[in-house]
Amino acid sequence: MSSFSPNHHGITCWSNNRQEGGFLVRDSFNTSSVSDMGTGSQNTNFANNMANANYSAASIVDRRSGVRTSHGTLEYNPSPQTNYCRHEARNNNGGNTSDAAYHCFACYGDIA
């Protein structure tokens, strides 16, 4: 599917990225770009903005090398945005950010 209507109720944006060993966007949908915001942190920038900041999002990470004890977090700082979403890969041991081999993000909501 290459397009959708404003009230589409499926995944409205997703991306599959690598942070570990050099930043790379493997594939994406409704993503204009992904910004590397530092170790373990990235912004997924929406190609079509969300209609409001009341969307749902999920982030999943997997570290293929090293200890596989990571989880994805969403960072609404200072608050949810309609044009991007920040998400991070964090270690379960201490909660520090860390680059992930696979960092997958999905967003659900209406687009503007």
MOBELDA-V532447 format. One line per field, one symbol per residue. psi: psi as a letter, one per 20 degrees, with the letter a starting at -180 (. if undefined). A space follows every 10 residues. Layout:
psi=???
//
This chain:
psi=pirrrhkpkb pipqqoqphp kpppogrrpk ohrppojaoi pqpoppgoqq hrjkrqqqpp qpohqapmmq qqqpomohrq qiirppqqpq qhnijqqqqq hpopqqpprq q.
//
